[in-house]
Amino acid sequence: MTETVVVTGALGGSGSWIVDSLRAEYAVVALDRCLPDDQDVDGVDFRAVDLTEQGEVFETVLDADPSHVVHFGNIPHEEDHAGGRVYENNALSTFHTLEAAGRAGADVVWASSETVYGTHWPEPRLPDYLPVDETHETRPWNGYETSKLAGEAAAERVTNAFGVSVASIRPSWIQYPGDYQITPFRESFDVESAPRFGNLWSYIDIRDVVSLVEAALDAAFDGHEVFNAFAADNFLGVDTATAVEAGYGALPERVELAGDESAYSTSKAESMLGWTPTHSWRDAEGEDIDGPSFA
C-alpha cells in the first residue's frame, strides 16, 4: 500500500520541487494557503490550509493519516515582512504542524535555516571555527532566525512526547537550475575589496535539498537530529579560507578547509543519512530545467 506524506508550503520554491519528486513514491497531500490553478497532478491532493490555525492543521493532517510530514511552509525572510509577524507565523506554523504530525505518529522532515548560526547579522560575525557543523553555537539576530530555533525546540518537544523522529534541515541559500541568484555576486567578487558575506559564499541547489529530504524520509533514527544542507563548494571558485580572510580580515583559530570546500560541514548528513550534495554552480548556473508545472 502506498504511504502518504503531507507536504506544507507545497506551492513554494522548495515545497513544489519536493512535492513533484515525492509524488512518484508517495500519495502526497500538498498544503498551502491557496490552491494552484491546475490541481490535476497525478499523486497529489491539494488542500488550502492556514498553518497558523491549529484546528485546520490538526484536522487535515490527522485525516490524511500520513507516515511522514515534510514542513516547508514558512515565511522565508524578513525582507518584506515585520520581524514580529515572521516570528509569529513561523513559530505557530511549525508548532502546529509538528504537533499534528506527532499526534498522527508521523516522522517529520522540516526546514530550519543556516541563519541560526549568526553569520547573517547586519555586521556578519566570523564563526568560531571552519567548517561550521551542527554543534556550533547558535546566535539568532532577528525574528526569522529566532522562529527557526523555536521550531527546533518544538521538534524536541514532539520527539519527547510522541516518540516520532524529526530531522531539522538547515539549508543554505537555495538556488534553482538556470536561475542562480548567486551569479552576480560571484562575477563581481574581488579578493582585494571583498566585503563580509552573510553565509560565507555558500549555497545549495534545490535538487540537493530534495534528495536530502528524501534521504531523511528513508533513514531510521530516533529523536531529533539537525542536519546542515550545503553544496560541497563555495560559489566563488576561489579558496574558501582566502575569501573569508579577505572579507572578514581574519580567520578563526581552527580552520580545516581544503580549496573551495564549503565553509559549512555536511558530514553528519553523510554519516547518518548517506547523503552528499551532487550539484555545483559550475554546471547548474546554465542548466535549462523546467520546475514543477503547478507552482
Disulfide bonds with the S-S distance in Angstrom:
none
